[in-house]
Amino acid sequence: MKVKEHSHLRGQNGCLGFFYGLDALLSAYPEGGLPGEFFINGKTQSIWVWDATGRSWYDSNHAAPAPFFDVITDPATFSPGVESGVSACFIYIAGRAGSYQFPALKGSSTLTVTTTSAAVIALVWNGTSWRDYVTPLSLENVVPPNYMYRGAWSETLTYIYADGIVDVVYYQGRYYRVKQEGSITGEVPDQSSNWERLTRFYTVAGKLDMPQGEVLRLNQQQAIRVESGDSSWDLCDGIIKHMGTGTLLSQAGELRIPVEGGEVIIGPSCRGIKYMKGEDTSLVFDLDSTGNARILMIRREESGKIQMYVMPHALTLTRFDNYGNIIRFNSMTVDGINWQLKKWSDNLIEGDIYVDENNFLKQKGG
């Protein structure tokens, strides 16, 4: 009997293929199998599974009711040339729970097969119509789930294990994963049996390729960290931050550099460089609304503030009260000086030049 053997898929979905008898399988895999592996035995017309405990193959006794013909690779395009009155059986390996549609079967509208876990789906043509058989299968040891790191555990968030995706959280110095399929909300990782502690957790990628025009999106709980020696940068929530100094590129596109008591800001909104203490601006190097360069210095006092502008064509000094009203204004331009002297009623010190009550110019003596 001529047997058509199929490409081995070891390490992908657990199916080793079709073999006519156990001896044929052992000639290809004399060392035995791996947890979760199986093969289609044409001699017994059944599925044989590897017993990792007993280290032997055993017949699952799920007999295929018709001669086995082929392994299905793509349900959407699977269209076998079956004949009327001639039985046939085809096998598809479902890697996870879900609904699988076979729209191109002869003599049938779209056939939908639903599984609650990974499974072997047998499609049987009895000569006139199609029937389906589902055998649940655990592939976790062969096809490990994809871990999704969700950051620090939160009692308000819901964490899941579904469709091969397993959420991982960080809690009190340790990593935990959702233990079984389902969802968890509000269960403390080190107090619930629905969480499983991971002895270690990290991801390593040698290369990341993406189609043209696509972007990599991270939610606010995830970050990309670039490290070199003692220096590291984090990209998280639209912000790039230097972990050692706190320097960051904000969501508004501003470069913010912490300094004692405040921060230096460089960005498009300020049209230059400014130094701020809290909500107060103290020093600005920028362009005014007409495109002229300027330097602005501000000093705050209990009674208000003093502001000095230095521009290419002028220097101005202004004193404001706490309500923003101008108390004094002095300027020096290329065309002359507009300077306001002290009055006799001001607080004067020795050497001050002032205007007395009779509008005479005087200098205060000792």
C-alpha positions in Angstrom: 0.0 0.0 0.0 1.4 3.3 -1.0 1.3 5.9 1.8 1.4 9.6 1.3 3.3 11.2 4.2 3.0 14.9 4.9 5.6 17.5 5.9 6.4 17.2 9.6 5.3 20.2 11.6 7.2 19.5 14.8 7.4 22.4 17.2 4.6 24.2 15.3 1.3 22.5 16.1 2.2 19.1 17.6 1.1 17.0 14.5 3.9 14.8 13.3 1.9 13.8 10.2 0.5 10.6 8.7 2.2 7.2 9.2 0.9 3.7 8.3 1.5 1.9 11.6 3.6 2.6 14.7 6.7 1.1 13.1 6.7 3.7 10.4 6.5 6.4 13.0 9.3 4.9 15.1 11.6 4.7 12.1 11.2 8.5 11.7 11.2 9.4 15.4 13.1 6.6 17.3 13.7 8.8 20.2 10.0 9.2 21.0 7.8 12.3 21.1 7.4 15.5 22.9 4.5 16.5 25.3 1.4 17.3 23.2 2.6 15.5 20.0 0.5 13.1 18.0 0.3 11.4 14.6 -2.4 9.9 12.4 -2.0 6.2 12.2 -3.3 4.9 8.9 -3.2 1.3 10.0 -5.5 1.7 12.9 -7.4 4.7 11.4 -7.0 6.7 14.7 -5.0 9.4 16.4 -2.0 8.3 18.5 -0.7 10.6 21.3 2.6 10.7 23.1 2.5 9.7 26.8 5.3 11.8 28.3 4.9 10.0 31.7 5.1 6.5 30.4 7.3 7.5 27.4 5.3 5.6 24.9 2.7 6.1 22.1 -0.9 5.2 22.8 -4.0 4.9 20.6 -6.5 7.6 21.5 -9.2 5.2 20.0 -10.8 8.1 18.2 -11.1 6.1 15.0 -11.5 8.0 11.8 -14.7 6.6 10.1 -13.2 6.9 6.5 -9.9 6.5 4.8 -7.5 9.3 5.7 -6.6 11.4 2.6 -4.9 14.7 3.6 -4.0 17.4 6.2 -5.8 20.7 5.8 -3.5 23.7 5.9 -5.9 26.6 5.1 -9.7 26.2 5.8 -10.6 29.2 3.6 -9.1 27.6 0.4 -9.6 23.9 1.2 -11.5 22.4 -1.7 -10.9 18.6 -2.0 -11.9 16.7 -5.1 -14.0 14.1 -3.4 -16.3 11.8 -5.4 -19.8 10.7 -4.9 -20.1 7.4 -3.2 -16.4 7.4 -2.2 -15.6 8.1 1.5 -12.8 10.3 2.5 -11.4 11.9 5.7 -9.4 15.1 6.2 -7.6 16.5 9.3 -7.2 20.1 10.4 -5.2 21.2 13.5 -6.9 24.0 15.3 -4.3 25.8 17.4 -6.7 27.5 19.8 -10.4 27.9 20.7 -12.6 29.5 18.1 -14.8 29.1 15.0 -13.3 27.7 11.9 -15.0 28.1 8.5 -14.6 25.8 5.5 -16.4 27.7 2.6 -15.2 25.7 -0.4 -16.4 22.1 0.3 -18.1 20.2 -2.5 -21.8 19.8 -2.1 -22.0 22.0 1.0 -22.6 25.6 2.0 -20.0 27.1 4.4 -19.2 24.5 7.1 -18.4 26.1 10.5 -16.7 24.1 13.3 -16.5 25.6 16.8 -13.9 24.4 19.4 -13.5 25.4 23.0 -9.8 24.7 23.0 -7.0 23.6 20.7 -8.3 20.5 18.8 -8.0 18.1 16.0 -10.9 18.6 13.5 -11.7 15.7 11.3 -13.9 16.4 8.2 -15.5 13.3 6.9 -17.1 12.9 3.4 -19.4 9.9 3.5 -19.9 9.9 -0.2 -22.9 12.3 -0.2 -22.4 14.8 2.7 -19.9 16.2 5.2 -19.7 15.6 8.9 -17.2 17.0 11.4 -15.6 15.4 14.5 -13.6 17.4 17.2 -11.0 16.0 19.5 -9.8 18.5 22.2 -6.0 18.8 22.4 -3.6 20.5 24.7 -0.8 22.2 22.8 0.5 24.5 25.5 3.8 22.5 26.0 4.3 22.5 22.2 3.1 26.0 21.2 3.7 28.3 24.3 1.2 31.2 24.7 2.1 34.8 23.9 2.7 36.8 27.0 1.4 40.4 27.2 3.1 42.5 29.9 0.5 44.8 31.5 2.8 46.6 34.0 2.2 47.0 37.7 -0.9 45.1 38.9 -4.1 47.2 39.4 -7.2 46.0 41.2 -9.4 47.9 38.8 -8.1 46.3 35.6 -9.2 43.0 34.0 -6.5 40.5 33.1 -7.1 37.6 30.6 -5.9 34.3 29.3 -7.7 33.9 25.9 -6.8 33.0 22.3 -3.3 32.2 23.2 -2.6 35.6 24.9 -1.7 35.5 28.6 -1.5 38.7 30.7 1.6 39.2 32.9 1.8 41.7 35.8 4.4 43.0 38.2 3.5 42.9 41.9 5.7 43.5 44.9 9.0 42.7 43.2 7.6 39.6 41.4 6.0 38.7 38.0 2.7 36.8 37.8 0.8 35.3 34.8 -2.9 34.4 34.5 -2.9 30.7 35.3 -5.7 29.4 33.1 -8.1 30.5 30.4 -10.6 33.2 31.6 -10.4 36.6 33.1 -9.4 38.0 36.5 -10.4 41.3 38.2 -9.4 42.5 41.6 -7.6 39.3 42.7 -4.3 40.0 44.4 -1.5 38.0 42.6 0.1 36.5 45.8 -3.3 35.7 47.3 -5.2 34.0 44.4 -4.8 30.6 42.9 -5.8 32.1 39.6 -2.4 33.7 39.3 0.9 31.8 38.8 4.3 33.2 39.8 7.0 33.4 37.1 10.5 32.7 38.3 11.7 35.1 35.7 10.2 37.2 32.9 11.8 39.0 30.1 11.5 39.3 26.3 14.4 39.3 23.8 14.1 40.3 20.2 17.0 40.2 17.7 15.2 42.1 15.1 11.8 43.9 14.6 10.4 44.1 11.1 7.2 45.9 10.3 5.3 46.4 7.0 5.6 49.8 5.4 3.2 52.3 6.8 2.6 50.4 10.0 3.4 51.7 13.5 4.2 50.0 16.8 1.7 51.1 19.5 2.3 50.9 23.2 -0.2 51.6 25.9 0.6 53.8 28.9 1.6 50.9 31.0 4.3 49.7 28.6 7.7 51.2 27.8 10.7 50.7 25.5 14.0 51.1 27.4 17.3 51.8 25.7 20.3 51.2 28.0 24.0 51.9 27.7 26.1 51.4 30.8 24.6 53.5 33.6 22.5 55.6 31.2 19.0 54.6 30.0 16.1 56.2 28.1 12.5 55.2 28.4 9.8 55.7 25.7 6.4 55.5 27.5 3.0 57.2 27.1 4.3 59.5 24.3 7.2 60.7 26.5 11.0 60.0 26.0 12.7 60.3 29.4 16.3 60.0 30.5 16.1 58.0 33.7 19.3 59.3 35.3 18.7 63.1 35.0 15.0 63.3 34.4 15.5 65.1 31.1 12.5 64.4 28.9 10.9 65.1 25.5 7.2 65.8 26.3 4.0 65.0 24.4 4.0 68.6 23.3 7.4 68.2 21.7 9.2 70.2 24.4 12.6 69.3 25.7 12.6 69.7 29.5 15.8 69.7 31.4 15.6 69.8 35.2 17.9 72.2 37.0 18.0 73.3 40.7 14.7 74.8 41.6 13.1 74.6 38.2 13.6 73.4 34.6 14.9 74.7 31.2 12.4 74.3 28.4 13.2 74.2 24.7 10.2 73.8 22.3 8.1 75.2 19.5 5.5 76.8 21.8 8.0 79.1 23.5 9.9 79.9 20.2 13.2 79.6 22.1 14.6 78.7 25.5 13.1 79.5 28.9 13.8 78.8 32.5 10.9 78.3 34.9 10.4 77.9 38.6 7.1 76.1 39.2 4.6 78.1 37.2 6.8 81.3 37.1 9.0 82.2 34.1 12.3 83.6 35.2 14.5 83.8 32.1 13.6 83.6 28.4 15.8 83.6 25.2 13.4 83.7 22.3 11.9 85.6 19.3 9.1 88.1 19.7 6.0 88.2 17.5 7.8 90.2 14.8 10.8 87.7 14.7 13.2 89.8 16.7 15.6 88.2 19.2 15.1 89.1 22.8 16.1 88.3 26.4 13.6 88.5 29.1 14.5 88.4 32.8 12.0 88.5 35.6 12.6 88.9 39.4 9.7 88.4 41.8 9.4 90.5 45.0 6.8 90.6 47.8 5.3 93.8 46.3 5.3 92.6 42.7 7.9 91.9 40.1 10.7 93.6 38.1 11.0 92.8 34.4 13.9 93.6 32.0 13.8 93.2 28.2 17.0 93.2 26.2 16.4 93.6 22.5 18.7 94.7 19.6 17.2 98.2 19.5 16.2 98.7 23.1 16.5 97.9 26.8 13.5 98.3 29.0 13.0 98.0 32.8 9.5 97.8 34.2 8.2 97.5 37.8 4.8 95.9 38.4 2.7 95.6 41.5 1.0 92.4 42.6 -2.0 93.2 40.3 0.1 93.6 37.2 -0.1 97.4 37.1 3.0 99.3 35.9 4.6 101.4 38.7 7.7 102.4 36.8 8.8 102.2 33.2 12.3 103.0 31.9 13.8 102.4 28.5 17.0 103.0 26.5 16.8 102.9 22.7 19.0 103.8 19.8 17.0 107.1 19.6 17.5 108.1 23.2 16.8 107.5 26.9 13.4 107.6 28.7 14.3 107.1 32.3 12.2 107.9 35.4 14.2 109.3 38.4 13.4 108.6 42.0 11.1 111.1 43.9 11.8 112.8 47.2 9.0 110.6 48.7 10.8 107.3 47.8 13.1 105.4 50.0 16.4 107.1 49.3 20.0 106.1 50.2 23.2 108.1 50.1 24.2 109.0 46.6 20.7 108.7 45.1 19.8 111.3 42.5 16.1 112.3 42.8 13.6 115.0 42.2 12.4 117.0 45.2 9.0 118.4 45.9 9.8 121.6 44.0 10.8 119.6 40.9 14.5 120.3 41.4 17.2 117.7 40.7 19.2 116.7 43.8 21.5 114.1 45.2 21.0 112.7 48.6 24.0 113.3 50.9 25.1 111.4 54.0 
